[in-house]
Amino acid sequence: MSQGAGDLLLLLAALLWAPGPSPTSSIHVYTQREVYGTVGSHVTLSCSFWSTEWISEDISITWHFQAEGSRDSTSIFHYAKGQPYIDDVGTFKERMEWVGNPHRKDGSIVIHNLDYTDNGTFTCDVKNPPDIVGKSSQVTLYVFEKVPTRYGVVLGSIIGGALLLVAVVVAIVYILRSCWLRRQATLQRRLSAMEKGKLQRSAKDASKRSRQAPVLYAMLDHSRSTKAASEKKAKGAPGESRKDKK
Ligand SMILES: *[C@@H]1O[C@H](CO)[C@@H](O)[C@H](O)[C@H]1NC(C)=O
C-alpha cells in the first residue's frame, strides 16, 4: 500500500520537476520518466526525438546507465554511421536489443531478463549534425521481485467482473428465449384447441359456423391448418367453403 503511494509521489515529483525543453535547443529527446519491470521479464526503454534538421547520415544515439546509488555513468549503447553498437562492458551487454529506427526518430532499446540489481537511470542522447544542441532525456528503471499483490488483485477483479457480466448476459438471453418459446407453444396449443372446437361445433351447426368462421380464421396465424380445415369443410359443405374463400 505505502509502496504504491510512494511511487505516486515520486511520479508527481518527477512530473513537477521535469525540466521543460529549452527554447534555444533545436533537438529534443523524449523518454518516459519511469519504467517498471519484474525479475526475468523485459522492458522497452523508449527514446524518441525531434529535430529541426533532416535526419542526417551522421546521426548518433547514445544510451548511458547509472546504477542506483552509484556516481558513475557508463555508456552501454551507441548508434553511429548507420550501425548499432552494444558496448562490451557492464551487465547489459548480453541482454540488450536495439529496436529503434533513427529515420523514424526512434532510438529505443529493450533490456531482457531483468535482474533485481538493474535499478538505475538510463540516459538517451541524440545528436543529428548539425543539430547537436539539446538536452538528453532520462528514464529510471525499477525492478520488482514479482508483480505486487495489489496489481494481481486489481487484475483478478477486472477479469472476474468481465466474466460475471458475460454470465449475466447469457442468462438474460436464455431466459428471454425460453419465455418466448413457452409463449409460442401456449399460443399454438390454444389455436389448435380453438380450431378443434370450431370444427366439432361446425359439424353440428353449419349455419352458425359460417358466421363465426371468418372471425376465427382471421385469428389463426397458421396457414397450413387453415388450409386443411377448409379442405375438410369443402368436402362436407361445398357452398360454405366457396363463401369462405372469397
Ligand atoms: C529496486 O527498486 C525497487 C523499487 O523501488 C525496490 O523494491 C528494490 O528493492 C530495488 N532493488 C535493489 C537491489 O535495491
Ligand as a Chemical Component Dictionary entry (heavy atoms), coordinates in Angstrom:
data_LIG
# 
_chem_comp.id                   LIG 
_chem_comp.type                 NON-POLYMER 
_chem_comp.pdbx_formal_charge   0 
_chem_comp.three_letter_code    LIG 
# 
loop_
_chem_comp_atom.comp_id 
_chem_comp_atom.atom_id 
_chem_comp_atom.alt_atom_id 
_chem_comp_atom.type_symbol 
_chem_comp_atom.charge 
_chem_comp_atom.model_Cartn_x 
_chem_comp_atom.model_Cartn_y 
_chem_comp_atom.model_Cartn_z 
_chem_comp_atom.pdbx_ordinal 
LIG C1 C1 C 0 14.863 -1.639 -6.926 1  
LIG O1 O1 O 0 13.732 -0.769 -6.785 2  
LIG C2 C2 C 0 12.599 -1.360 -6.215 3  
LIG C3 C3 C 0 11.522 -0.323 -6.239 4  
LIG O2 O2 O 0 11.892 0.856  -5.578 5  
LIG C4 C4 C 0 12.930 -1.866 -4.804 6  
LIG O3 O3 O 0 11.788 -2.509 -4.276 7  
LIG C5 C5 C 0 14.092 -2.832 -4.891 8  
LIG O4 O4 O 0 14.478 -3.209 -3.579 9  
LIG C6 C6 C 0 15.277 -2.196 -5.593 10 
LIG N1 N1 N 0 16.340 -3.165 -5.759 11 
LIG C7 C7 C 0 17.529 -3.054 -5.179 12 
LIG C8 C8 C 0 18.512 -4.144 -5.477 13 
LIG O5 O5 O 0 17.799 -2.131 -4.469 14 
# 
loop_
_chem_comp_bond.comp_id 
_chem_comp_bond.atom_id_1 
_chem_comp_bond.atom_id_2 
_chem_comp_bond.value_order 
_chem_comp_bond.pdbx_ordinal 
LIG C1 O1 SING 1  
LIG C1 C6 SING 2  
LIG O1 C2 SING 3  
LIG C2 C3 SING 4  
LIG C2 C4 SING 5  
LIG C3 O2 SING 6  
LIG C4 O3 SING 7  
LIG C4 C5 SING 8  
LIG C5 O4 SING 9  
LIG C5 C6 SING 10 
LIG C6 N1 SING 11 
LIG N1 C7 SING 12 
LIG C7 C8 SING 13 
LIG C7 O5 DOUB 14 
# 
